[in-house]
Amino acid sequence: MKEKIFDGEKAKKYAEILKAIGHPVRLRLLDILAFHGERTVSELGDILEVPQAIVSQQLRILRLNGLVKAARKGGNAFYSIGEDNLRNLLNCLRNCRTI
């Protein structure tokens, strides 16, 4: 059986996704949303002890890459994971023995 190898376009897309994930604040945001459920920008800022403006900037990058999504409820935007398979990647990172 022939092993699959990423084609050039998929490799570029995967690299973009990893670049989007590869920021400490964005990684922490994904972790919260993946394992603790949807949150508002305000809630995320409080949890991370990061200004809301920074949280909003980082969520925008994640949203542009399809990694999070936002839903309006009662005047607030609630953010959640946009790609369920991210939980697998985050679990892999959590269980990595090299850290």
C-alpha positions as CSV (number, residue, x, y, z in Angstrom):
1,M,0.0,0.0,0.0
2,K,1.4,3.4,-1.0
3,E,1.7,5.9,1.9
4,K,-0.1,9.2,1.6
5,I,2.1,12.3,1.3
6,F,0.7,15.8,1.7
7,D,0.5,17.5,-1.7
8,G,1.9,21.0,-2.0
9,E,-1.4,22.9,-1.6
10,K,-2.5,20.9,1.5
11,A,1.0,21.4,3.1
12,K,0.6,25.1,2.6
13,K,-2.9,25.1,4.2
14,Y,-1.7,23.0,7.1
15,A,1.2,25.3,7.6
16,E,-1.1,28.3,7.7
17,I,-3.3,26.5,10.3
18,L,-0.3,25.6,12.4
19,K,1.0,29.2,12.2
20,A,-2.4,30.5,13.4
21,I,-2.3,28.0,16.3
22,G,1.3,28.7,17.1
23,H,0.9,31.8,19.3
24,P,0.6,31.4,23.1
25,V,-2.6,33.5,23.4
26,R,-4.3,31.8,20.5
27,L,-3.3,28.4,21.7
28,R,-4.7,29.2,25.2
29,L,-7.9,30.5,23.6
30,L,-8.4,27.3,21.6
31,D,-7.7,25.3,24.7
32,I,-10.4,27.1,26.7
33,L,-13.0,26.9,23.9
34,A,-12.2,23.3,23.1
35,F,-12.4,22.0,26.7
36,H,-14.5,24.5,28.6
37,G,-17.1,25.6,26.0
38,E,-18.1,28.8,24.3
39,R,-17.2,32.2,25.9
40,T,-17.4,35.9,25.2
41,V,-14.4,38.1,24.5
42,S,-14.9,39.5,28.0
43,E,-14.9,36.1,29.7
44,L,-11.9,35.0,27.7
45,G,-10.0,38.2,28.6
46,D,-10.8,37.7,32.3
47,I,-9.7,34.0,32.2
48,L,-6.4,34.8,30.4
49,E,-5.8,38.1,32.2
50,V,-5.3,39.7,28.8
51,P,-6.9,42.9,27.5
52,Q,-10.1,42.4,25.5
53,A,-8.5,44.2,22.5
54,I,-5.8,41.6,22.3
55,V,-8.3,38.7,22.7
56,S,-10.4,40.2,19.9
57,Q,-7.3,40.4,17.6
58,Q,-6.3,36.9,18.3
59,L,-9.8,35.5,17.8
60,R,-10.0,37.3,14.5
61,I,-6.9,35.4,13.3
62,L,-8.4,32.1,14.5
63,R,-11.8,32.9,12.9
64,L,-10.2,33.8,9.5
65,N,-8.5,30.4,9.5
66,G,-11.8,28.6,10.4
67,L,-10.6,27.5,13.8
68,V,-13.2,29.3,15.8
69,K,-16.7,30.6,15.1
70,A,-18.9,33.3,16.6
71,A,-22.6,33.3,17.3
72,R,-24.6,36.3,18.4
73,K,-26.8,35.9,21.5
74,G,-28.4,38.8,23.2
75,G,-26.0,41.4,22.0
76,N,-22.9,39.4,22.8
77,A,-20.7,37.3,20.5
78,F,-20.0,33.8,21.9
79,Y,-17.0,32.1,20.5
80,S,-16.6,28.4,20.1
81,I,-14.4,25.9,18.3
82,G,-14.9,25.9,14.6
83,E,-13.1,22.6,13.9
84,D,-13.9,19.7,16.2
85,N,-10.7,17.8,15.3
86,L,-8.7,20.5,17.0
87,R,-9.5,18.8,20.3
88,N,-7.4,15.8,19.1
89,L,-4.4,18.1,18.3
90,L,-4.7,19.9,21.6
91,N,-4.9,16.6,23.5
92,C,-1.8,15.5,21.6
93,L,0.0,18.7,22.7
94,R,-1.3,18.2,26.3
95,N,0.2,14.7,26.4
96,C,3.4,15.5,24.6
97,R,6.3,14.0,26.6
98,T,8.9,16.4,25.3
99,I,7.6,19.3,27.4
